[in-house]
Amino acid sequence: MAAALKTSGSFCSTQPHQGLESTRDQILHGSHLNVKQCKSKKIKKAASLCVKATSSKVDLDFNDPCWKQKFQEDWEKRFDLPSITDIYDLKPRPTTFSLKKNRSSTGDENVDMWNGYVNNDDRALLKVIKYSSPTSAGAECIDPDCSWVEQWVHRAGPRKEIYYEPEEVKAAIVTCGGLCPGLNDVIRQIVFTLETYGVKNIVGIPFGYRGFFEKGLKEMPLSRGLVENINLNGGSFLGVSRGGAKTSEIVDSIQARRIDMLFVLGGNGTHAGANAIHEECRKRKLKVSVVAVPKTIDNDILLMDKTFGFDTAVEEAQRAINSAYIEARSAYHGIGLVKLMGRSSGFIAMHASLSSGQVDVCLIPEVPFTLDGEIGVLRHLEHLLKTKGFCVVCVAEAAGQDLLQKSGATDASGNVILSDIGVHMQQKIKTHFKDIGVPADVKYIDPTYMVRACRANASDAILCTVLGQNAVHGAFAGFSGITSCICNTHYVYLPITEVIKAPKRVNPNSRMWHRCLTSTGQPDFH
């Protein structure tokens, strides 16, 4: 497809495309404002708003009657999707993606009667709960009065018009970071959907970003026949690795390989890398769509309901908790201790504890605790052994790091290597009960690699299928620098810049954490 470079506009801006919604979109998706109050405020001259690093809130004067309009103008700018049409003057062509065609009433077999396309004006609400007060459990308020403000994001799915000629496309898939259930499911669906569009040249980049520059690592041709059954196994068909070369070197490789679409599967760090690749491609005026798919068992990427692999990780973690429960209950004064993954958040520990119903103490990094003293965890374990004879403790790997000596070391991805809270607690529990003369039999289980190396369960397999398909639809729609995800139960596209500002963490005031506390019956340890 011929493309002409745009000669004006900020094509290499580090911010998403700054185009604003139409009047129709304002009616459909905008705020219900007092037009007389704000009519002098022109949308094209929206005030520059300061976005805080850890939330979607902006600094506003809430005494200004037009603060809602300003908030939504800023929101629309930030969540407008970057596109290759920001750089190139491209004419779209009719899509090649269609699942069903029927003969029209006129007998014309070429008329497509399938209404399965998503309109570019379609939106989904990011939040649906209207909190009446900032003191409501889990309240997420923009202003002190918790005013209702609509926050719309772009709906994902196939468009009627596309910006690539499928037979000319070379698409590449890369899986980065650690292993996660569902990687093969996503790879498989990306390949299937690309072939449905008519793409013939599909390759896999081996071992993460390393595959772009490491000598001896060659790209792997992919096809439906090759990936047909890879979803039956855990791991990654393409292999994974952490870290990588400089962004410029990766884009040099993308340019040399003549890649048009790059699908990147990974977590927070991988998304940051994908965004850097996207920005470098824009800087070089390359017609390349970079689309990410959120992969992490930790479920710690902002704004999303969940990431693929999380449900399976919780299910597998529950098996470890059940084993710890059986061991503890079968021993005299048995204490089952399970350490679960969660580098910066406690979602796996919280959900596994809640789903198992067998945990007496759940410790997560978002909620501080002490081990010693009258209100410490160890004193509560004494109480549990005295009252029920055994207990089960579940701790997230990042919990209690303030109690441990920090190594200061980092892994290849730049993540801080955490001290082992599981082993520390195991030794503390043994020493404590020995010192007070009470027998205790501690059974410690660390299922880390079992949890992440298994095959995706049914729930994750469905999520992987939809995210993989939508990633391809997004690329053909011309979007780049986006991630395919699920928000408020709907499948949407988000700019990568909005999901990498900080890790998502458990809100200690949320109803879900309160439900976990109700299930465990544990007191406050701080």
C-alpha positions as CSV (number, residue, x, y, z in Angstrom):
1,M,0.0,0.0,0.0
2,A,1.5,3.3,-1.1
3,A,2.1,5.8,1.7
4,A,3.0,9.4,1.7
5,L,4.8,10.9,4.7
6,K,3.0,13.7,6.4
7,T,5.0,17.0,6.2
8,S,3.5,18.6,9.2
9,G,2.7,17.6,12.7
10,S,4.8,16.2,15.5
11,F,5.3,12.7,14.2
12,C,8.1,11.9,16.6
13,S,6.3,13.2,19.7
14,T,6.6,11.0,22.8
15,Q,3.0,11.7,23.6
16,P,0.0,9.9,22.0
17,H,-1.7,11.4,19.0
18,Q,-3.3,14.7,20.1
19,G,-6.4,14.6,17.9
20,L,-9.7,15.3,19.6
21,E,-13.1,13.6,19.4
22,S,-15.8,14.9,17.1
23,T,-18.8,16.7,18.4
24,R,-20.8,13.5,18.0
25,D,-18.2,11.7,20.2
26,Q,-18.6,14.5,22.8
27,I,-22.3,13.8,22.9
28,L,-21.8,10.0,23.0
29,H,-18.8,9.8,25.2
30,G,-18.2,13.3,26.7
31,S,-19.3,14.9,29.9
32,H,-22.8,16.4,30.6
33,L,-21.6,19.9,31.1
34,N,-23.4,23.2,31.4
35,V,-22.7,24.5,27.9
36,K,-23.3,28.2,28.9
37,Q,-20.8,27.9,31.7
38,C,-18.1,26.4,29.5
39,K,-19.0,27.7,26.0
40,S,-16.0,30.0,26.0
41,K,-13.7,27.1,26.6
42,K,-12.6,25.9,23.2
43,I,-11.7,22.2,23.0
44,K,-8.8,22.9,20.7
45,K,-7.2,25.0,23.4
46,A,-7.4,22.6,26.3
47,A,-5.3,23.6,29.3
48,S,-2.1,21.6,29.8
49,L,-2.8,19.3,32.7
50,C,-0.3,17.6,35.0
51,V,-0.7,13.9,35.2
52,K,0.3,12.3,38.4
53,A,2.6,9.3,38.0
54,T,0.6,6.7,39.9
55,S,-3.0,7.4,38.9
56,S,-5.3,8.7,36.2
57,K,-6.0,11.9,38.1
58,V,-5.0,15.3,37.0
59,D,-4.2,18.5,38.9
60,L,-7.3,20.6,38.6
61,D,-9.0,23.5,40.3
62,F,-12.2,22.0,41.5
63,N,-13.7,25.4,42.1
64,D,-13.6,25.9,38.3
65,P,-17.1,25.0,37.0
66,C,-15.5,23.5,33.9
67,W,-13.1,21.2,35.7
68,K,-14.9,18.1,34.4
69,Q,-14.6,19.3,30.8
70,K,-10.8,19.9,31.3
71,F,-10.4,16.5,32.9
72,Q,-12.1,14.7,30.0
73,E,-10.3,16.7,27.4
74,D,-7.0,15.6,29.0
75,W,-8.3,12.1,29.3
76,E,-9.2,12.0,25.6
77,K,-5.8,13.2,24.6
78,R,-4.0,10.6,26.8
79,F,-6.2,7.7,25.7
80,D,-6.4,8.5,22.0
81,L,-4.6,5.7,20.3
82,P,-1.3,6.3,18.4
83,S,-1.5,5.3,14.8
84,I,0.7,5.0,11.7
85,T,-1.6,7.6,10.2
86,D,0.0,10.1,12.5
87,I,3.1,9.8,10.3
88,Y,1.7,8.8,6.9
89,D,-1.1,10.1,4.8
90,L,-2.7,6.7,4.2
91,K,-5.9,5.8,2.5
92,P,-7.6,2.8,4.1
93,R,-8.7,-0.2,2.1
94,P,-11.7,-2.5,2.8
95,T,-10.8,-5.2,5.3
96,T,-9.9,-8.7,4.2
97,F,-11.2,-10.1,7.6
98,S,-14.7,-11.6,7.3
99,L,-16.1,-14.7,8.8
100,K,-19.5,-14.9,7.1
101,K,-20.9,-13.8,3.8
102,N,-24.5,-14.2,2.6
103,R,-26.2,-13.6,-0.7
104,S,-27.8,-10.2,-0.6
105,S,-31.5,-9.6,-1.4
106,T,-30.3,-8.3,-4.8
107,G,-28.4,-11.5,-5.4
108,D,-25.0,-9.9,-5.3
109,E,-22.7,-12.4,-3.7
110,N,-20.0,-9.7,-3.2
111,V,-22.1,-7.8,-0.6
112,D,-20.8,-8.5,2.9
113,M,-23.8,-9.0,5.2
114,W,-21.7,-9.7,8.3
115,N,-22.0,-7.1,11.0
116,G,-19.1,-8.1,13.2
117,Y,-17.0,-5.0,12.9
118,V,-16.2,-2.5,15.5
119,N,-16.6,1.2,14.8
120,N,-13.7,3.5,15.5
121,D,-16.1,5.6,17.6
122,D,-17.1,2.7,19.9
123,R,-16.0,3.1,23.5
124,A,-16.2,1.2,26.7
125,L,-16.4,2.7,30.2
126,L,-13.3,2.1,32.3
127,K,-15.1,2.6,35.6
128,V,-18.8,1.9,36.5
129,I,-19.1,2.4,40.2
130,K,-20.3,5.8,41.4
131,Y,-18.8,6.3,44.9
132,S,-20.8,8.6,47.1
133,S,-17.9,9.4,49.4
134,P,-14.1,9.1,49.5
135,T,-14.6,7.0,52.6
136,S,-16.5,4.3,50.6
137,A,-14.6,1.0,50.5
138,G,-12.2,1.0,47.5
139,A,-13.3,4.5,46.5
140,E,-11.4,6.0,43.5
141,C,-12.3,9.7,43.4
142,I,-11.2,12.4,41.1
143,D,-12.4,15.3,43.3
144,P,-13.2,15.6,47.0
145,D,-16.9,15.1,46.4
146,C,-16.4,11.9,44.4
147,S,-18.2,13.4,41.4
148,W,-19.2,11.0,38.6
149,V,-17.0,11.6,35.5
150,E,-17.1,9.3,32.5
151,Q,-13.8,7.7,31.5
152,W,-14.1,6.1,28.1
153,V,-11.5,3.9,26.3
154,H,-11.4,2.5,22.8
155,R,-13.2,-0.7,22.1
156,A,-11.1,-3.5,20.6
157,G,-11.9,-5.6,17.5
158,P,-11.9,-5.8,13.7
159,R,-12.5,-2.6,11.7
160,K,-14.2,-2.4,8.3
161,E,-11.1,-0.6,6.9
162,I,-7.5,-1.5,7.3
163,Y,-4.1,0.2,6.6
164,Y,-2.0,-2.7,5.4
165,E,-2.1,-5.0,2.3
166,P,-2.0,-8.4,3.9
167,E,0.0,-10.1,1.2
168,E,2.7,-7.5,1.7
169,V,2.9,-7.7,5.5
170,K,5.7,-9.4,7.4
171,A,4.5,-9.9,11.0
172,A,6.8,-10.9,13.9
173,I,5.9,-12.3,17.4
174,V,8.2,-12.1,20.4
175,T,7.7,-13.3,24.0
176,C,9.7,-11.6,26.8
177,G,10.4,-11.8,30.5
178,G,9.5,-14.9,32.6
179,L,7.3,-17.8,31.7
180,C,3.6,-17.4,32.1
181,P,0.6,-19.8,31.4
182,G,-1.0,-18.9,28.1
183,L,1.9,-17.7,26.1
184,N,1.4,-20.4,23.5
185,D,-2.3,-19.7,23.3
186,V,-1.6,-16.1,22.4
187,I,1.1,-17.0,19.8
188,R,-1.3,-19.5,18.2
189,Q,-4.2,-17.0,18.0
190,I,-2.1,-14.3,16.5
191,V,-0.9,-16.6,13.8
192,F,-4.5,-17.9,13.1
193,T,-5.9,-14.3,12.9
194,L,-3.0,-13.0,10.7
195,E,-3.7,-15.9,8.2
196,T,-7.4,-15.1,8.3
197,Y,-6.5,-11.6,7.0
198,G,-4.3,-13.2,4.4
199,V,-0.8,-12.7,5.8
200,K,1.6,-15.3,4.6
201,N,4.9,-14.1,6.1
202,I,4.8,-14.6,9.8
203,V,7.9,-15.2,12.0
204,G,8.7,-15.8,15.6
205,I,11.7,-14.0,17.2
206,P,13.4,-16.5,19.5
207,F,14.2,-15.8,23.2
208,G,12.7,-12.4,23.7
209,Y,14.3,-9.2,22.6
210,R,17.6,-11.1,22.6
211,G,16.5,-12.7,19.3
212,F,16.8,-9.4,17.5
213,F,20.6,-9.1,18.0
214,E,22.1,-12.3,19.3
215,K,24.2,-14.0,16.6
216,G,23.1,-17.5,15.9
217,L,19.4,-16.9,16.8
218,K,17.3,-17.0,13.6
219,E,13.7,-16.0,13.2
220,M,11.3,-18.9,13.0
221,P,8.7,-19.1,10.2
222,L,5.2,-19.6,11.7
223,S,2.0,-21.0,10.2
224,R,-1.2,-22.5,11.4
225,G,0.1,-26.0,10.9
226,L,3.1,-25.4,13.0
227,V,1.3,-23.8,16.0
228,E,-1.9,-25.8,15.8
229,N,-1.2,-27.7,19.1
230,I,1.3,-25.6,21.0
231,N,-1.5,-24.5,23.4
232,L,-1.5,-28.0,24.8
233,N,1.8,-27.3,26.5
234,G,3.1,-24.7,29.0
235,G,6.1,-22.4,28.5
236,S,6.8,-20.5,25.3
237,F,7.1,-22.0,21.9
238,L,9.5,-19.2,21.0
239,G,11.5,-19.1,24.2
240,V,11.9,-16.2,26.6
241,S,14.7,-14.1,28.1
242,R,15.1,-10.9,30.2
243,G,16.8,-7.7,29.2
244,G,18.0,-7.0,25.7
245,A,20.0,-4.7,23.4
246,K,19.5,-0.9,23.0
247,T,16.3,0.1,21.5
248,S,18.1,1.5,18.5
249,E,19.7,-1.9,17.8
250,I,16.4,-3.7,18.0
251,V,14.8,-1.2,15.6
252,D,17.8,-1.6,13.3
253,S,17.0,-5.3,13.2
254,I,13.3,-4.6,12.6
255,Q,14.2,-2.4,9.7
256,A,16.7,-4.8,8.3
257,R,14.2,-7.7,8.5
258,R,11.5,-5.5,6.9
259,I,9.0,-6.2,9.7
260,D,5.7,-4.4,9.4
261,M,3.9,-5.6,12.5
262,L,5.5,-6.6,15.8
263,F,3.5,-8.3,18.5
264,V,5.1,-8.2,21.9
265,L,4.0,-10.5,24.8
266,G,5.2,-9.4,28.2
267,G,4.7,-7.6,31.5
268,N,5.5,-4.1,32.7
269,G,9.1,-4.0,31.6
270,T,8.3,-5.6,28.3
271,H,5.6,-3.0,27.7
272,A,8.1,-0.2,28.4
273,G,10.4,-1.8,25.9
274,A,7.6,-2.1,23.3
275,N,6.8,1.6,23.8
276,A,10.4,2.5,23.3
277,I,10.5,0.5,20.1
278,H,7.3,2.2,18.9
279,E,8.7,5.6,19.6
280,E,11.9,4.8,17.8
281,C,10.0,3.6,14.8
282,R,8.0,6.8,14.7
283,K,11.2,8.8,15.0
284,R,12.5,7.0,12.0
285,K,9.2,7.4,10.2
286,L,8.8,3.6,9.8
287,K,5.5,2.2,8.9
288,V,5.5,-0.4,11.7
289,S,2.7,-1.3,14.1
290,V,3.9,-2.3,17.6
291,V,1.2,-4.0,19.6
292,A,1.6,-5.5,23.1
293,V,-0.3,-8.2,24.8
294,P,-0.2,-8.0,28.7
295,K,1.4,-11.1,30.2
296,T,2.1,-11.5,33.9
297,I,0.9,-13.9,36.6
298,D,1.3,-11.1,39.1
299,N,-1.7,-9.2,37.5
300,D,0.1,-5.9,38.2
301,I,-0.4,-3.9,35.1
302,L,-2.5,-0.7,35.5
303,L,-6.1,-0.2,34.5
304,M,-6.7,-3.8,33.4
305,D,-9.2,-6.3,35.0
306,K,-6.5,-9.0,34.7
307,T,-3.6,-10.1,32.7
308,F,-3.4,-13.5,31.0
309,G,-1.8,-16.2,33.2
310,F,-3.2,-14.8,36.4
311,D,-6.2,-17.1,36.7
312,T,-4.1,-20.2,36.1
313,A,-1.5,-19.0,38.6
314,V,-4.1,-18.6,41.3
315,E,-5.5,-22.1,40.5
316,E,-2.1,-23.7,40.7
317,A,-1.2,-21.7,43.9
318,Q,-4.4,-23.0,45.4
319,R,-3.1,-26.6,45.0
320,A,0.1,-25.6,46.9
321,I,-2.1,-24.2,49.7
322,N,-4.1,-27.3,49.8
323,S,-1.0,-29.4,50.2
324,A,0.2,-27.1,53.0
325,Y,-3.2,-27.5,54.7
326,I,-3.0,-31.3,54.5
327,E,0.5,-31.3,55.8
328,A,-0.3,-28.9,58.7
329,R,-3.5,-30.6,59.7
330,S,-1.8,-34.0,59.7
331,A,1.0,-32.9,62.0
332,Y,1.0,-32.1,65.7
333,H,1.1,-28.3,65.9
334,G,1.6,-28.2,62.1
335,I,2.2,-24.9,60.4
336,G,1.9,-24.8,56.6
337,L,3.8,-21.9,55.0
338,V,3.4,-21.1,51.3
339,K,5.3,-18.4,49.4
340,L,3.7,-17.2,46.2
341,M,4.9,-14.9,43.4
342,G,4.2,-11.2,43.5
343,R,7.1,-9.0,42.8
344,S,5.4,-5.7,43.7
345,S,1.8,-6.8,44.4
346,G,-0.1,-9.4,46.4
347,F,-2.9,-10.3,43.9
348,I,-1.9,-14.0,43.6
349,A,-1.6,-14.4,47.4
350,M,-4.9,-12.6,48.1
351,H,-6.9,-14.5,45.4
352,A,-5.4,-17.9,46.2
353,S,-6.1,-17.4,49.9
354,L,-9.6,-16.3,49.2
355,S,-10.4,-19.1,46.8
356,S,-8.8,-21.9,48.9
357,G,-10.6,-21.0,52.1
358,Q,-7.8,-22.8,54.0
359,V,-5.5,-19.8,54.8
360,D,-5.4,-18.4,58.4
361,V,-2.8,-15.6,57.6
362,C,-2.3,-13.8,54.3
363,L,0.6,-11.4,54.0
364,I,1.0,-9.1,51.0
365,P,3.5,-6.2,50.3
366,E,0.8,-3.6,50.2
367,V,-0.1,-4.2,53.9
368,P,2.8,-3.8,56.4
369,F,3.2,-6.3,59.3
370,T,5.5,-7.2,62.1
371,L,6.5,-10.7,63.1
372,D,7.4,-10.1,66.7
373,G,5.6,-8.4,69.6
374,E,2.1,-8.5,71.0
375,I,0.5,-7.7,67.7
376,G,2.9,-9.7,65.5
377,V,2.3,-12.6,63.3
378,L,4.1,-15.0,65.6
379,R,1.9,-14.3,68.5
380,H,-1.2,-14.9,66.3
381,L,0.3,-18.3,65.3
382,E,0.6,-19.2,69.0
383,H,-3.1,-18.4,69.3
384,L,-4.0,-20.5,66.3
385,L,-2.0,-23.6,67.5
386,K,-3.7,-23.2,70.9
387,T,-7.2,-22.9,69.6
388,K,-7.3,-25.1,66.5
389,G,-4.0,-27.1,66.6
390,F,-2.6,-26.1,63.2
391,C,-2.6,-23.2,60.8
392,V,-1.7,-22.2,57.2
393,V,0.2,-19.0,56.2
394,C,0.4,-17.6,52.7
395,V,2.9,-14.9,52.0
396,A,3.7,-13.0,48.7
397,E,7.3,-12.9,47.7
398,A,7.5,-9.1,48.1
399,A,5.9,-8.9,51.5
400,G,7.9,-7.9,54.5
401,Q,11.0,-6.7,52.6
402,D,11.5,-4.0,55.2
403,L,12.2,-6.8,57.7
404,L,15.0,-8.3,55.6
405,Q,18.5,-7.2,54.6
406,K,18.4,-5.8,51.0
407,S,21.0,-7.2,48.6
408,G,20.7,-4.3,46.2
409,A,21.2,-6.6,43.2
410,T,19.0,-6.5,40.1
411,D,18.2,-9.1,37.4
412,A,18.7,-8.7,33.6
413,S,15.4,-6.7,33.4
414,G,16.5,-4.3,36.0
415,N,14.2,-5.6,38.7
416,V,15.4,-5.6,42.2
417,I,16.2,-9.1,43.4
418,L,14.1,-9.6,46.5
419,S,15.3,-11.2,49.7
420,D,13.6,-14.5,50.5
421,I,10.7,-13.8,52.9
422,G,9.6,-17.4,52.8
423,V,12.9,-18.8,54.1
424,H,13.1,-16.0,56.6
425,M,9.7,-16.7,58.0
426,Q,10.3,-20.4,58.1
427,Q,13.4,-19.8,60.3
428,K,11.7,-17.2,62.5
429,I,8.7,-19.5,63.2
430,K,11.0,-22.4,64.1
431,T,13.1,-20.3,66.4
432,H,10.2,-18.6,68.0
433,F,8.4,-21.8,69.0
434,K,11.6,-23.4,70.1
435,D,12.3,-20.4,72.4
436,I,8.9,-20.5,74.0
437,G,9.1,-24.3,74.5
438,V,6.1,-25.1,72.2
439,P,6.6,-27.8,69.6
440,A,5.8,-26.7,66.0
441,D,6.2,-28.6,62.8
442,V,6.8,-26.2,59.9
443,K,6.1,-27.3,56.4
444,Y,7.4,-24.8,53.8
445,I,6.3,-24.9,50.2
446,D,7.5,-22.6,47.3
447,P,5.6,-23.5,44.1
448,T,7.0,-20.6,42.1
449,Y,8.1,-22.4,38.9
450,M,5.3,-24.9,39.0
451,V,2.8,-22.0,39.0
452,R,4.2,-20.2,36.0
453,A,5.3,-23.2,33.8
454,C,1.9,-24.9,33.5
455,R,-0.6,-24.9,30.7
456,A,-3.3,-22.2,30.7
457,N,-6.6,-23.2,32.3
458,A,-10.0,-22.6,30.5
459,S,-10.5,-19.1,31.7
460,D,-7.0,-18.0,30.7
461,A,-7.2,-19.8,27.4
462,I,-10.3,-17.8,26.4
463,L,-8.7,-14.5,27.5
464,C,-5.5,-15.4,25.5
465,T,-7.6,-16.2,22.5
466,V,-9.4,-12.8,22.5
467,L,-6.3,-10.7,23.4
468,G,-4.3,-12.4,20.6
469,Q,-7.0,-11.9,18.0
470,N,-7.6,-8.2,19.0
471,A,-3.8,-7.5,18.9
472,V,-3.9,-8.4,15.2
473,H,-7.1,-6.4,14.6
474,G,-5.4,-3.4,16.2
475,A,-2.3,-3.7,14.0
476,F,-4.4,-3.8,10.8
477,A,-6.4,-0.8,12.0
478,G,-3.1,1.1,11.9
479,F,-2.6,1.4,15.7
480,S,0.8,1.3,17.2
481,G,2.1,1.7,20.8
482,I,-1.0,0.1,22.2
483,T,-1.8,-2.9,24.3
484,S,-4.7,-5.4,23.9
485,C,-6.5,-5.9,27.2
486,I,-9.7,-6.3,29.2
487,C,-11.1,-3.4,31.2
488,N,-14.4,-3.5,33.1
489,T,-15.2,-6.9,31.4
490,H,-14.8,-5.4,27.9
491,Y,-12.0,-5.9,25.5
492,V,-10.2,-2.6,24.7
493,Y,-7.1,-1.0,23.4
494,L,-5.0,1.3,25.7
495,P,-2.0,3.4,24.9
496,I,1.1,1.7,26.4
497,T,2.1,5.0,28.0
498,E,-0.9,4.8,30.3
499,V,-0.2,1.4,31.7
500,I,3.5,1.6,32.4
501,K,3.4,4.5,34.8
502,A,3.6,2.3,37.9
503,P,2.7,-1.3,38.9
504,K,-0.9,-2.0,39.9
505,R,-1.1,-2.9,43.5
506,V,-3.8,-4.2,45.9
507,N,-5.8,-1.5,47.5
508,P,-5.9,-2.3,51.3
509,N,-9.2,-0.5,51.4
510,S,-10.7,-2.5,48.6
511,R,-13.6,-4.9,49.1
512,M,-11.6,-7.8,47.8
513,W,-8.9,-7.4,50.5
514,H,-11.6,-7.0,53.1
515,R,-13.2,-10.2,51.9
516,C,-9.8,-11.9,52.2
517,L,-9.5,-10.7,55.8
518,T,-13.0,-11.9,56.5
519,S,-12.1,-15.4,55.2
520,T,-8.8,-15.7,57.1
521,G,-10.0,-14.0,60.3
522,Q,-6.6,-12.5,60.8
523,P,-6.1,-9.3,62.9
524,D,-4.1,-6.2,62.1
525,F,-0.3,-7.0,62.4
526,H,0.9,-3.5,62.4
